[in-house]
Amino acid sequence: MLHIENLTQIFPGPVTALTDVSLDIGPGLFGLLGPNGAGKSTLMKVLSGLLAPTSGTVTLDGVDIVRDPAFVHARLGYLPQEFGLYPHLTGRQMLAFCLELKGVRGRAPTAALADQLLAEVNLTFAADRKVATYSGGMRQRLGLAQAISGDPRLVIVDEPTAGLDPGERQRIYRLLSELGKSRIVILSTHLVEDVAVLCPRFAVLRGGRVVTVTSPTEAKRAIEGTVLEGRVAEDGLDALYASHTVTQAFLVEGRIHARIHAPRGDAPPGFEVTAPTLEDAFFLMMNATRGERDSSVGPAGAHEDAA
């Protein structure tokens, strides 16, 4: 169990990055969801023993890792958003180098341990290829391989699917799901879909505070029957933002559609009740104000249902 109590982090300035954060995280996948600047990166640095908090406690299996960061270092697997790789090395050489840096030892030689890990992340076929030839998804899988080396108790992954194509994203999802069966895995992301697919529980962070801790199912159930969807005239979107809480706006075959939160049923003509998505719930959790434009209006077909 990872227990976080009243965690506060203040940087010189002063800048408050975290305020009174309290969470209990058990085995399995747990999501940290929030926009850039929400405090996710600072929290991960504290949990990984890289940053001492201004106040508060963090314990892993009963051990205070603020006082004893070496305890978590020996039990941690970490995949940062930007994982540095040496492009001239092969996948096997890169992973063997990471094993040496982490001090991972086993009965088998380092190269054999690297091969075992490559097999776990389905990269055996590319073991002798230079990392420079790897796709983005293959690089992330190599990063996961080093993160799980040494059989860590706690694994922290930061934006693991950012920039990946749908096929690679699904491969990463399957790997992370497997990892969560035997250890604590914390997934930090601003992508609602990652949490919807992987995490039975998640926390929403905003401005360094925990907004809520819930599950995808609970979050959607809380707004069931209050989300409506309909087409919007090209010149009607501004008026809709002014009169209703718009949770999403997107294009379908080149035409503007919108989803609104209307708990009192005051919807414009043509709007019908639809199943809520986690993206709808997340927007409302963040207490977005009327008139704030959703950035999800993009190219035709860009609408992705996070349910």
DRENSE-466840 format. One record per residue: residue in three letters; x negated, y negated, z of N, C-alpha, C in turn. Coordinates in pm, whole numbers, padded with zeros to 5 digits, always signed. Example, Ala and Ser with C-alpha at 12.3 -4.5 7.8 and 13.67 -1.06 7.14 Angstrom:
% residues 2
Ala-01319+00569+00780-01230+00450+00780-01320+00330+00780;Ser-01285+00225+00708-01367+00106+00714-01290-00003+00787;
% end
This chain:
% residues 307
Met-00084+00119+00000+00000+00000+00000-00088-00125+00000;Leu-00051-00221-00083-00117-00351-00085-00023-00450-00017;His-00069-00510+00091+00015-00602+00170-00046-00741+00164;Ile+00032-00837+00115-00012-00976+00103+00079-01060+00191;Glu+00019-01138+00281+00101-01214+00376+00054-01358+00386;Asn+00147-01451+00355+00125-01594+00374-00005-01644+00308;Leu-00027-01598+00187-00151-01631+00116-00144-01772+00057;Thr-00242-01854+00091-00251-01991+00040-00392-02016-00011;Gln-00400-02081-00128-00531-02114-00186-00532-02259-00228;Ile-00620-02336-00165-00634-02478-00195-00776-02504-00244;Phe-00787-02562-00363-00916-02597-00420-00946-02744-00392;Pro-01073-02783-00401-01107-02924-00380-01028-03014-00474;Gly-00991-03128-00423-00910-03220-00504-00817-03306-00420;Pro-00728-03247-00339-00703-03102-00330-00602-03055-00436;Val-00619-02931-00479-00526-02867-00571-00477-02738-00507;Thr-00348-02728-00487-00291-02608-00426-00252-02510-00535;Ala-00324-02398-00544-00298-02298-00648-00200-02192-00603;Leu-00200-02160-00474-00107-02063-00417-00052-02117-00286;Thr+00076-02095-00262+00139-02144-00139+00222-02034-00075;Asp+00175-01985+00039+00254-01895+00123+00307-01774+00045;Val+00220-01708-00030+00259-01592-00109+00259-01467-00022;Ser+00371-01396-00020+00383-01271+00056+00445-01165-00034;Leu+00378-01050-00046+00426-00940-00130+00382-00807-00069;Asp+00464-00705-00088+00427-00567-00058+00431-00488-00187;Ile+00318-00429-00226+00308-00360-00354+00263-00217-00329;Gly+00349-00123-00362+00317+00018-00345+00267+00080-00473;Pro+00243+00211-00473+00197+00280-00593+00293+00263-00709;Gly+00239+00259-00830+00319+00238-00950+00286+00105-01013;Leu+00362+00069-01114+00339-00055-01187+00420-00169-01125;Phe+00351-00278-01097+00415-00398-01040+00376-00516-01127;Gly+00475-00596-01167+00448-00708-01257+00435-00841-01184;Leu+00341-00923-01232+00333-01063-01193+00368-01143-01317;Leu+00484-01204-01317+00537-01272-01434+00546-01422-01408;Gly+00492-01499-01500+00500-01643-01485+00427-01712-01598;Pro+00456-01841-01619+00390-01915-01725+00244-01943-01691;Asn+00169-01992-01788+00032-02034-01761+00032-02142-01653;Gly-00060-02128-01558-00066-02224-01448+00021-02190-01330;Ala+00084-02071-01333+00173-02033-01223+00099-01987-01099;Gly-00030-01953-01114-00107-01904-01000-00145-01758-01012;Lys-00111-01694-01124-00138-01551-01139-00287-01520-01136;Ser-00366-01598-01208-00511-01571-01215-00576-01590-01078;Thr-00536-01693-01006-00591-01715-00872-00556-01600-00780;Leu-00433-01554-00787-00390-01441-00703-00471-01316-00735;Met-00495-01290-00864-00573-01172-00902-00716-01181-00852;Lys-00774-01300-00853-00910-01316-00802-00917-01286-00653;Val-00814-01329-00579-00810-01300-00436-00794-01150-00412;Leu-00703-01087-00486-00677-00944-00467-00797-00858-00505;Ser-00878-00906-00597-00995-00829-00639-01118-00861-00554;Gly-01103-00944-00453-01214-00973-00363-01315-01070-00420;Leu-01278-01143-00525-01370-01238-00587-01355-01378-00530;Leu-01247-01402-00458-01218-01535-00405-01157-01522-00266;Ala-01217-01591-00170-01162-01590-00034-01052-01693-00025;Pro-00934-01656+00022-00823-01751+00029-00845-01855+00139;Thr-00776-01965+00126-00781-02068+00230-00719-02017+00359;Ser-00609-01943+00345-00545-01882+00461-00462-01764+00414;Gly-00422-01681+00509-00342-01563+00477-00425-01437+00480;Thr-00356-01323+00467-00423-01193+00474-00385-01105+00356;Val-00478-01018+00320-00453-00917+00218-00511-00786+00270;Thr-00429-00683+00277-00479-00553+00321-00448-00448+00216;Leu-00542-00359+00194-00525-00245+00105-00537-00119+00189;Asp-00427-00044+00197-00423+00077+00280-00470+00047+00423;Gly-00427-00069+00472-00455-00105+00611-00586-00175+00635;Val-00671-00189+00534-00802-00253+00551-00795-00397+00502;Asp-00840-00491+00584-00839-00633+00549-00948-00660+00446;Ile-00908-00682+00320-01007-00700+00214-01058-00843+00205;Val-00997-00935+00278-01053-01070+00287-01179-01066+00372;Arg-01172-00994+00482-01290-00979+00568-01389-00878+00511;Asp-01341-00780+00438-01426-00674+00385-01402-00655+00236;Pro-01445-00751+00153-01420-00740+00008-01488-00620-00056;Ala-01596-00568+00007-01663-00451-00048-01570-00330-00052;Phe-01474-00327+00040-01379-00215+00043-01297-00210-00085;Val-01246-00324-00129-01166-00325-00252-01255-00313-00375;His-01377-00368-00370-01467-00357-00484-01491-00210-00520;Ala-01502-00126-00419-01530+00016-00441-01407+00092-00490;Arg-01291+00030-00483-01166+00098-00517-01088+00024-00626;Leu-01155-00063-00699-01089-00152-00793-01125-00120-00938;Gly-01022-00123-01023-01041-00124-01167-00980-00253-01220;Tyr-01054-00325-01304-01008-00458-01345-01029-00476-01494;Leu-00922-00519-01563-00930-00552-01704-00888-00697-01721;Pro-00986-00789-01737-00951-00930-01758-00893-00952-01896;Gln-00833-01067-01916-00776-01099-02046-00883-01104-02153;Glu-00998-01159-02120-01111-01164-02212-01218-01069-02160;Phe-01221-00948-02216-01316-00846-02172-01435-00848-02267;Gly-01553-00887-02215-01672-00899-02299-01724-00765-02346;Leu-01746-00752-02476-01798-00630-02535-01920-00664-02620;Tyr-02017-00571-02625-02133-00588-02710-02102-00525-02845;Pro-02084-00605-02949-02037-00552-03077-02133-00454-03144;His-02262-00461-03111-02359-00373-03177-02365-00234-03115;Leu-02300-00216-02999-02296-00084-02934-02180-00002-02986;Thr-02193+00130-02980-02080+00216-03011-01987+00220-02891;Gly-01867+00272-02910-01774+00284-02799-01832+00365-02684;Arg-01899+00475-02716-01959+00559-02612-02070+00484-02539;Gln-02155+00414-02614-02264+00339-02552-02211+00226-02464;Met-02107+00157-02511-02050+00047-02434-01992+00097-02303;Leu-01921+00207-02310-01858+00262-02190-01963+00317-02094;Ala-02067+00382-02147-02175+00432-02061-02245+00316-01990;Phe-02261+00203-02060-02321+00085-02001-02234+00033-01886;Cys-02102+00029-01908-02010-00014-01802-02017+00078-01681;Leu-02028+00207-01706-02037+00302-01596-02163+00280-01513;Glu-02273+00250-01582-02398+00222-01511-02384+00096-01427;Leu-02322-00009-01484-02304-00134-01410-02218-00115-01286;Lys-02113-00031-01298-02022-00008-01186-02078+00092-01086;Gly-02187+00159-01124-02246+00258-01035-02164+00385-01023;Val-02088+00415-01129-02006+00536-01128-02094+00657-01152;Arg-02087+00753-01062-02167+00874-01073-02076+00996-01068;Gly-02119+01101-01130-02041+01225-01129-02134+01342-01151;Arg-02077+01461-01148-02159+01580-01172-02210+01583-01315;Ala-02131+01532-01407-02170+01531-01548-02257+01408-01576;Pro-02341+01412-01680-02419+01295-01721-02327+01180-01759;Thr-02384+01059-01759-02305+00940-01789-02236+00950-01925;Ala-02308+00999-02025-02251+01011-02160-02130+01102-02159;Ala-02137+01210-02081-02024+01303-02074-01905+01239-02003;Leu-01933+01159-01898-01825+01087-01830-01759+00988-01925;Ala-01843+00922-02006-01789+00827-02104-01697+00899-02202;Asp-01738+01017-02246-01655+01094-02340-01522+01133-02278;Gln-01523+01169-02149-01398+01204-02080-01302+01084-02077;Leu-01357+00967-02047-01274+00847-02041-01223+00807-02179;Leu-01307+00821-02280-01264+00790-02417-01148+00881-02458;Ala-01154+01007-02415-01045+01101-02445-00916+01057-02377;Glu-00928+01004-02253-00809+00962-02179-00736+00847-02246;Val-00811+00762-02317-00749+00647-02383-00739+00667-02534;Asn-00753+00792-02577-00736+00829-02718-00832+00755-02811;Leu-00959+00750-02771-01061+00686-02855-01174+00782-02892;Thr-01154+00911-02873-01259+01007-02907-01300+00993-03053;Phe-01204+00969-03141-01232+00960-03284-01324+00843-03318;Ala-01330+00743-03227-01410+00623-03254-01530+00611-03161;Ala-01567+00720-03095-01675+00715-02996-01806+00667-03056;Asp-01834+00704-03180-01962+00669-03243-01952+00550-03337;Arg-01839+00485-03338-01824+00363-03418-01866+00242-03336;Lys-01925+00143-03401-01963+00022-03331-01838-00055-03288;Val-01849-00115-03172-01735-00188-03116-01691-00300-03211;Ala-01782-00353-03290-01749-00459-03384-01641-00417-03483;Thr-01628-00285-03507-01529-00235-03603-01395-00203-03537;Tyr-01385-00217-03404-01263-00182-03332-01155-00289-03356;Ser-01030-00244-03364-00917-00336-03367-00895-00393-03228;Gly-00807-00493-03218-00777-00552-03088-00723-00451-02990;Gly-00636-00362-03038-00580-00260-02950-00683-00159-02905;Met-00774-00123-02993-00881-00030-02957-00973-00092-02853;Arg-01000-00221-02865-01082-00289-02766-01013-00290-02629;Gln-00882-00311-02630-00810-00308-02503-00811-00168-02442;Arg-00800-00067-02524-00807+00070-02471-00946+00100-02415;Leu-01049+00049-02480-01185+00065-02426-01198-00007-02293;Gly-01136-00125-02285-01135-00198-02158-01062-00123-02048;Leu-00952-00057-02083-00881+00024-01985-00965+00143-01940;Ala-01041+00199-02033-01127+00313-01998-01228+00274-01890;Gln-01290+00156-01905-01385+00114-01801-01312+00080-01672;Ala-01189+00029-01683-01115-00009-01563-01081+00112-01477;Ile-01053+00226-01540-01014+00344-01462-01132+00433-01429;Ser-01253+00395-01470-01370+00474-01434-01390+00471-01283;Gly-01428+00583-01227-01444+00594-01083-01315+00619-01009;Asp-01205+00643-01081-01075+00676-01023-01033+00573-00917;Pro-01013+00446-00958-00981+00340-00860-00843+00357-00799;Arg-00830+00307-00677-00702+00307-00608-00613+00194-00660;Leu-00675+00080-00692-00605-00039-00738-00656-00079-00876;Val-00564-00097-00971-00600-00141-01106-00525-00271-01135;Ile-00599-00373-01178-00541-00502-01214-00567-00527-01361;Val-00462-00554-01437-00478-00582-01580-00413-00717-01610;Asp-00484-00798-01687-00442-00935-01716-00408-00949-01864;Glu-00281-00974-01894-00234-00994-02032-00284-00884-02126;Pro-00256-00757-02096-00316-00647-02173-00264-00634-02316;Thr-00148-00692-02347-00091-00674-02481-00094-00801-02565;Ala-00153-00907-02513-00154-01034-02586-00225-01018-02720;Gly-00157-01057-02827-00217-01054-02959-00217-00919-03029;Leu-00156-00817-02968-00157-00685-03028-00037-00666-03120;Asp-00055-00583-03223+00057-00550-03310+00149-00452-03238;Pro+00272-00433-03286+00369-00348-03215+00320-00207-03188;Gly+00248-00147-03284+00200-00010-03263+00099-00002-03151;Glu+00002-00093-03150-00099-00093-03044-00036-00128-02909;Arg+00063-00216-02912+00130-00252-02786+00195-00129-02724;Gln+00258-00046-02806+00321+00075-02754+00217+00172-02698;Arg+00100+00180-02761-00006+00267-02709-00052+00220-02572;Ile-00069+00089-02557-00109+00034-02428+00000+00059-02324;Tyr+00125+00043-02363+00236+00072-02270+00228+00214-02218;Arg+00205+00309-02307+00200+00450-02265+00083+00475-02170;Leu-00031+00415-02200-00148+00432-02113-00124+00373-01975;Leu-00069+00253-01970-00043+00189-01841+00061+00266-01761;Ser+00162+00317-01829+00263+00396-01761+00202+00520-01697;Glu+00109+00583-01767+00042+00702-01714-00044+00664-01594;Leu-00114+00552-01602-00199+00507-01492-00118+00484-01365;Gly+00004+00433-01381+00085+00398-01266+00139+00517-01189;Lys+00121+00636-01240+00172+00754-01171+00091+00791-01047;Ser-00035+00746-01041-00122+00792-00933-00194+00679-00860;Arg-00162+00554-00891-00235+00443-00829-00150+00316-00832;Ile-00196+00213-00764-00132+00082-00770-00183+00011-00894;Val-00092-00029-00981-00130-00101-01102-00055-00234-01104;Ile-00130-00344-01105-00071-00477-01111-00089-00532-01251;Leu+00021-00565-01313+00022-00619-01449+00055-00767-01443;Ser-00041-00851-01480-00019-00994-01484+00007-01037-01628;Thr+00118-01106-01652+00154-01140-01789+00250-01259-01792;His+00256-01326-01906+00362-01424-01928+00463-01370-02028;Leu+00443-01243-02072+00531-01181-02169+00640-01101-02098;Val+00762-01144-02111+00874-01079-02043+00888-00934-02088;Glu+00862-00908-02216+00878-00772-02268+00789-00673-02195;Asp+00665-00713-02161+00575-00622-02090+00636-00575-01959;Val+00694-00669-01885+00755-00636-01756+00881-00551-01776;Ala+00962-00587-01876+01086-00514-01902+01059-00368-01934;Val+00951-00342-02008+00920-00206-02051+00855-00125-01938;Leu+00768-00189-01858+00678-00113-01772+00710-00116-01622;Cys+00765-00225-01571+00760-00248-01427+00895-00227-01357;Pro+00903-00130-01267+01025-00113-01187+01051-00232-01094;Arg+00943-00300-01052+00956-00419-00969+00859-00525-01020;Phe+00896-00651-01001+00807-00759-01041+00835-00883-00959;Ala+00735-00970-00953+00749-01099-00887+00736-01208-00990;Val+00819-01310-00978+00811-01428-01064+00738-01538-00987;Leu+00631-01590-01047+00555-01698-00986+00575-01827-01065;Arg+00584-01936-00993+00593-02068-01053+00530-02168-00959;Gly+00435-02244-01009+00371-02346-00927+00305-02290-00803;Gly+00253-02167-00813+00182-02107-00701+00270-02045-00595;Arg+00399-02041-00617+00493-01983-00522+00566-01864-00583;Val+00608-01772-00499+00691-01661-00544+00835-01708-00552;Val+00890-01707-00673+01029-01748-00693+01123-01637-00649;Thr+01091-01515-00688+01174-01400-00651+01096-01272-00672;Val+01140-01167-00607+01090-01031-00631+01212-00946-00662;Thr+01213-00881-00776+01331-00808-00820+01291-00699-00918;Ser+01389-00639-00982+01366-00540-01087+01433-00590-01215;Pro+01391-00540-01330+01459-00581-01453+01609-00555-01449;Thr+01648-00440-01395+01791-00406-01389+01866-00503-01299;Glu+01812-00531-01180+01877-00622-01087+01887-00762-01144;Ala+01779-00806-01210+01777-00942-01265+01884-00960-01371;Lys+01902-00860-01456+02003-00869-01562+02144-00853-01504;Arg+02158-00765-01407+02290-00744-01348+02342-00871-01281;Ala+02252-00951-01225+02292-01072-01154+02359-01175-01245;Ile+02333-01168-01377+02392-01266-01468+02485-01197-01570;Glu+02523-01075-01542+02611-01002-01633+02744-01075-01649;Gly+02790-01087-01773+02917-01152-01802+02909-01303-01814;Thr+02789-01360-01793+02776-01506-01797+02687-01554-01912;Val+02634-01461-01991+02549-01497-02104+02628-01477-02233;Leu+02630-01580-02316+02704-01576-02442+02611-01609-02557;Glu+02645-01556-02675+02562-01579-02792+02649-01620-02909;Gly+02595-01708-02992+02669-01751-03111+02581-01827-03208;Arg+02634-01849-03327+02564-01927-03428+02578-02075-03400;Val+02475-02151-03441+02473-02295-03419+02445-02364-03551;Ala+02520-02469-03580+02495-02547-03700+02356-02609-03693;Glu+02296-02632-03809+02160-02684-03813+02146-02815-03738;Asp+02249-02895-03737+02242-03024-03668+02310-03020-03531;Gly+02339-02897-03483+02413-02887-03357+02333-02842-03238;Leu+02205-02812-03257+02127-02755-03146+02101-02857-03036;Asp+02072-02980-03073+02047-03082-02971+02171-03103-02883;Ala+02287-03104-02945+02411-03123-02868+02436-03005-02774;Leu+02400-02884-02821+02418-02766-02736+02328-02773-02614;Tyr+02202-02815-02634+02110-02830-02521+02161-02936-02423;Ala+02225-03036-02475+02274-03144-02389+02395-03101-02306;Ser+02473-03006-02357+02599-02970-02291+02595-02838-02216;His+02497-02752-02247+02494-02619-02186+02351-02579-02149;Thr+02341-02477-02065+02210-02420-02032+02176-02316-02137;Val+02084-02350-02225+02043-02260-02333+01927-02176-02284;Thr+01944-02046-02281+01837-01957-02236+01744-01917-02349;Gln+01797-01908-02472+01715-01873-02587+01775-01936-02712;Ala+01688-01976-02804+01731-02019-02936+01637-01954-03036;Phe+01691-01900-03144+01609-01820-03235+01674-01817-03372;Leu+01602-01765-03468+01652-01756-03604+01685-01611-03639;Val+01796-01590-03702+01835-01460-03755+01867-01481-03903;Glu+01784-01422-03988+01801-01438-04134+01808-01585-04173;Gly+01725-01665-04108+01716-01806-04140+01822-01894-04078;Arg+01913-01837-04001+02020-01915-03938+01996-01924-03787;Ile+02030-02040-03732+02006-02063-03591+02112-01994-03506;His+02063-01917-03408+02150-01857-03306+02100-01904-03170;Ala+02190-01901-03073+02151-01941-02938+02223-01853-02837;Arg+02161-01842-02720+02222-01774-02606+02233-01876-02495;Ile+02347-01881-02430+02369-01979-02325+02415-01911-02197;His+02390-01977-02086+02441-01931-01957+02563-02016-01923;Ala+02678-01950-01918+02804-02021-01894+02884-01949-01787;Pro+02844-01961-01660+02912-01890-01552+03058-01931-01536;Arg+03095-02050-01582+03234-02094-01570+03314-02066-01697;Gly+03250-02003-01795+03320-01966-01917+03340-02081-02014;Asp+03272-02193-01993+03291-02310-02077+03199-02304-02200;Ala+03226-02209-02287+03140-02187-02404+03199-02255-02527;Pro+03114-02295-02620+03164-02354-02745+03238-02250-02828;Pro+03319-02292-02922+03388-02197-03010+03288-02109-03084;Gly+03324-01982-03098+03239-01889-03171+03138-01816-03085;Phe+03121-01856-02960+03028-01787-02870+03100-01674-02798;Glu+03033-01560-02789+03093-01442-02725+02999-01386-02619;Val+03059-01325-02517+02980-01263-02410+02894-01153-02469;Thr+02768-01149-02425+02674-01049-02473+02595-00993-02356;Ala+02529-00881-02377+02449-00821-02270+02330-00911-02238;Pro+02308-00943-02111+02195-01028-02076+02062-00955-02096;Thr+01959-01029-02126+01825-00973-02137+01741-01025-02021;Leu+01625-00963-02001+01536-01011-01895+01483-01149-01929;Glu+01473-01181-02057+01429-01314-02096+01531-01420-02051;Asp+01660-01388-02066+01764-01478-02014+01746-01499-01864;Ala+01731-01388-01793+01719-01395-01647+01595-01472-01605;Phe+01484-01449-01675+01359-01519-01640+01374-01669-01659;Phe+01437-01709-01768+01459-01851-01792+01537-01913-01677;Leu+01641-01845-01632+01723-01898-01524+01650-01896-01391;Met+01566-01792-01369+01487-01786-01247+01393-01906-01235;Met+01344-01951-01348+01251-02063-01348+01323-02197-01329;Asn+01456-02191-01314+01536-02312-01287+01514-02419-01393;Ala+01518-02375-01519+01502-02471-01628+01618-02568-01626;Thr+01591-02695-01653+01694-02799-01651+01757-02816-01787;Arg+01875-02868-01787+01943-02895-01913+01861-02992-01998;Gly+01866-02966-02128+01793-03051-02220+01654-03002-02248;Glu+01606-02901-02171+01472-02848-02196+01480-02752-02314;Arg+01399-02775-02414+01408-02696-02536+01330-02566-02520;Asp+01393-02457-02558+01330-02326-02555+01233-02315-02672;Ser+01114-02262-02648+01012-02252-02751+01027-02128-02837;Ser+01136-02052-02818+01149-01926-02891+01208-01944-03030;Val+01235-02068-03074+01278-02088-03211+01157-02075-03300;Gly+01155-01974-03383+01039-01949-03466+01082-01898-03601;Pro+00991-01829-03669+01023-01778-03802+01140-01682-03799;Ala+01202-01664-03914+01315-01573-03923+01277-01437-03873;Gly+01363-01380-03787+01337-01247-03734+01250-01250-03611;Ala+01220-01370-03557+01129-01379-03443+01195-01342-03312;His+01325-01327-03310+01395-01297-03186+01367-01153-03144;Glu+01312-01138-03022+01287-01005-02967+01367-00990-02840;Asp+01448-00889-02832+01530-00864-02715+01444-00792-02613;Ala+01426-00854-02497+01342-00795-02394+01416-00697-02306;Ala+01540-00670-02337+01617-00579-02252+01562-00438-02260;
% end
